[in-house]
Amino acid sequence: MKITGNTIVVTGGGSGIGLALAQRWHDAGNNVIITGRNAAKLDAAIAGRPNMSAVALDVTDAEAIAAFARDIVAKHPELNVLVNNAGIMNAEDVSAKRDLAQAEATVVTNILGPIRLIDALVDHLAAQADSAIVNVTSGLAFVPFPKAPTYSATKAAIHSYSVALRIQLAGKVEVIELAPPAVRTDLTPGQSTREGYMPLDEFADEVMGLFAVEPTPEEILVQNVLPLRNAEANGSVPQVLGMLASL
């Protein structure tokens, strides 16, 4: 993926990892369109930034995704990069029968949202030069967080989907997976100040350095996520899982 001269859509770009990366891509000379559900956050994110715009989008709404894709291609025919970053995470007690509304919302947001967006834009992206799809997963795709089983499962699913997608789109669209570690964002209550989590700016800076590597790695992995990513290969899954279970 080239680091400048792109037109990039970043879902969930009004806060957290999406915002940090969107602004850095904008600073690097890219035209960036962010999406999200919170209009105030979107407006604040693009304030004073020419060539950065915002579009309201609920990635759980299939019809809204289809309409967004039609509109964004019409307004930005040069669009060549899709970053699937929007996601939700909830703690769950699965030890007894429960209301599955949160789990179902997590699946729709974290799995169906990216799949639908890719489907809506893949023909356009395949016709563009230097096109790419970036799917944001998690270190928890490789070792699950027991307190968030559905979230962990959705990220494992998008990891698997990305691997398969990369094969099918070879020579047409570059497919890159970004798997963050625990980062200080507002993804869950108290996470933005949680001890032991990676500071957001530090994470985003390291990520941008990895995107600048040529050729771009298939997986963008900061140092903090490697213990999870490599746990199965080095036989440390029980130890890492035990650490996560103690949190």
TAPE-V888363 format. One record per residue. N is the residue number from 1. RES is the residue in one small letter. SS is DSSP state (H for helix, E for strand, C for the rest). PSI is psi in radians with two decimals (* if undefined). Layout:
N|RES|SS|PSI + N|RES|SS|PSI
This chain:
1|m|C|2.21 + 2|k|C|2.69 + 3|i|C|-0.14 + 4|t|C|2.79 + 5|g|C|0.24 + 6|n|C|2.85 + 7|t|E|2.02 + 8|i|E|2.30 + 9|v|E|2.24 + 10|v|E|1.95 + 11|t|C|2.62 + 12|g|C|0.66 + 13|g|C|0.13 + 14|g|C|-0.14 + 15|s|C|2.97 + 16|g|H|-2.49 + 17|i|H|-0.73 + 18|g|H|-0.79 + 19|l|H|-0.82 + 20|a|H|-0.75 + 21|l|H|-0.70 + 22|a|H|-0.77 + 23|q|H|-0.61 + 24|r|H|-0.69 + 25|w|H|-0.66 + 26|h|H|-0.78 + 27|d|H|-0.49 + 28|a|C|0.01 + 29|g|C|0.54 + 30|n|C|2.63 + 31|n|E|2.10 + 32|v|E|2.29 + 33|i|E|2.12 + 34|i|E|2.64 + 35|t|E|2.82 + 36|g|E|-3.13 + 37|r|C|-0.28 + 38|n|C|1.81 + 39|a|H|-0.68 + 40|a|H|-0.74 + 41|k|H|-0.70 + 42|l|H|-0.78 + 43|d|H|-0.73 + 44|a|H|-0.61 + 45|a|H|-0.59 + 46|i|H|-0.02 + 47|a|C|2.22 + 48|g|C|0.29 + 49|r|C|1.66 + 50|p|C|2.62 + 51|n|C|0.35 + 52|m|E|2.19 + 53|s|E|2.96 + 54|a|E|2.52 + 55|v|E|2.23 + 56|a|E|2.33 + 57|l|C|2.26 + 58|d|C|1.91 + 59|v|C|-0.03 + 60|t|C|-0.10 + 61|d|C|1.85 + 62|a|H|-0.71 + 63|e|H|-0.66 + 64|a|H|-0.67 + 65|i|H|-0.78 + 66|a|H|-0.75 + 67|a|H|-0.72 + 68|f|H|-0.80 + 69|a|H|-0.77 + 70|r|H|-0.78 + 71|d|H|-0.74 + 72|i|H|-0.62 + 73|v|H|-0.64 + 74|a|H|-0.71 + 75|k|H|-0.52 + 76|h|C|1.27 + 77|p|C|-0.26 + 78|e|C|0.00 + 79|l|C|2.19 + 80|n|C|-0.03 + 81|v|E|2.27 + 82|l|E|2.20 + 83|v|E|1.91 + 84|n|E|1.66 + 85|n|C|-0.45 + 86|a|C|2.36 + 87|g|C|2.81 + 88|i|C|2.70 + 89|m|C|2.31 + 90|n|C|2.51 + 91|a|C|2.52 + 92|e|C|2.48 + 93|d|C|1.84 + 94|v|C|0.26 + 95|s|C|-0.11 + 96|a|C|2.87 + 97|k|C|2.47 + 98|r|C|3.03 + 99|d|C|2.17 + 100|l|C|0.19 + 101|a|H|-0.77 + 102|q|H|-0.72 + 103|a|H|-0.74 + 104|e|H|-0.70 + 105|a|H|-0.63 + 106|t|H|-0.74 + 107|v|H|-0.79 + 108|v|H|-0.75 + 109|t|H|-0.87 + 110|n|H|-0.44 + 111|i|H|-1.01 + 112|l|H|-0.61 + 113|g|H|-0.99 + 114|p|H|-0.72 + 115|i|H|-0.75 + 116|r|H|-0.70 + 117|l|H|-0.73 + 118|i|H|-0.80 + 119|d|H|-0.70 + 120|a|H|-0.46 + 121|l|H|-0.10 + 122|v|H|-0.68 + 123|d|H|-0.73 + 124|h|H|-0.82 + 125|l|H|-0.67 + 126|a|H|-0.36 + 127|a|C|-0.04 + 128|q|C|2.62 + 129|a|C|2.57 + 130|d|C|0.70 + 131|s|C|2.68 + 132|a|E|2.62 + 133|i|E|2.20 + 134|v|E|2.04 + 135|n|E|2.11 + 136|v|E|2.03 + 137|t|C|-2.14 + 138|s|C|2.72 + 139|g|H|-0.42 + 140|l|H|-0.10 + 141|a|H|-0.37 + 142|f|C|-0.58 + 143|v|C|2.05 + 144|p|C|2.63 + 145|f|C|1.93 + 146|p|H|-0.51 + 147|k|H|-0.19 + 148|a|H|1.13 + 149|p|H|-0.68 + 150|t|H|-0.75 + 151|y|H|-0.85 + 152|s|H|-0.72 + 153|a|H|-0.66 + 154|t|H|-0.66 + 155|k|H|-0.61 + 156|a|H|-0.67 + 157|a|H|-0.76 + 158|i|H|-0.55 + 159|h|H|-0.88 + 160|s|H|-0.74 + 161|y|H|-0.70 + 162|s|H|-0.69 + 163|v|H|-0.81 + 164|a|H|-0.72 + 165|l|H|-0.68 + 166|r|H|-0.69 + 167|i|H|-0.81 + 168|q|H|-0.54 + 169|l|C|0.15 + 170|a|C|2.26 + 171|g|C|-0.11 + 172|k|C|-0.96 + 173|v|C|2.26 + 174|e|E|2.35 + 175|v|E|2.11 + 176|i|E|2.36 + 177|e|E|2.27 + 178|l|E|2.00 + 179|a|C|1.68 + 180|p|C|2.71 + 181|p|C|-2.86 + 182|a|C|2.09 + 183|v|E|2.57 + 184|r|C|1.62 + 185|t|C|-3.08 + 186|d|C|0.41 + 187|l|C|-0.69 + 188|t|C|2.76 + 189|p|C|2.25 + 190|g|C|-0.05 + 191|q|H|-0.49 + 192|s|H|-0.28 + 193|t|H|0.25 + 194|r|C|2.28 + 195|e|C|2.38 + 196|g|C|-0.20 + 197|y|C|2.61 + 198|m|E|2.26 + 199|p|C|2.43 + 200|l|H|-0.82 + 201|d|H|-0.70 + 202|e|H|-0.74 + 203|f|H|-0.87 + 204|a|H|-0.68 + 205|d|H|-0.73 + 206|e|H|-0.68 + 207|v|H|-0.80 + 208|m|H|-0.61 + 209|g|H|-0.65 + 210|l|H|-0.62 + 211|f|H|-0.42 + 212|a|C|-0.19 + 213|v|C|2.46 + 214|e|C|2.24 + 215|p|C|2.78 + 216|t|C|2.29 + 217|p|C|2.57 + 218|e|C|-0.54 + 219|e|E|2.20 + 220|i|E|1.92 + 221|l|C|1.90 + 222|v|C|2.85 + 223|q|H|-0.63 + 224|n|H|-0.37 + 225|v|H|-0.18 + 226|l|H|-0.64 + 227|p|H|-0.59 + 228|l|H|-0.79 + 229|r|H|-0.63 + 230|n|C|0.09 + 231|a|H|-0.77 + 232|e|H|-0.73 + 233|a|H|-0.64 + 234|n|H|0.14 + 235|g|C|0.35 + 236|s|C|0.26 + 237|v|H|-0.80 + 238|p|H|-0.69 + 239|q|H|-0.79 + 240|v|H|-0.71 + 241|l|H|-0.68 + 242|g|H|-0.68 + 243|m|H|-0.79 + 244|l|H|-0.65 + 245|a|H|-0.39 + 246|s|C|-0.17 + 247|l|C|*
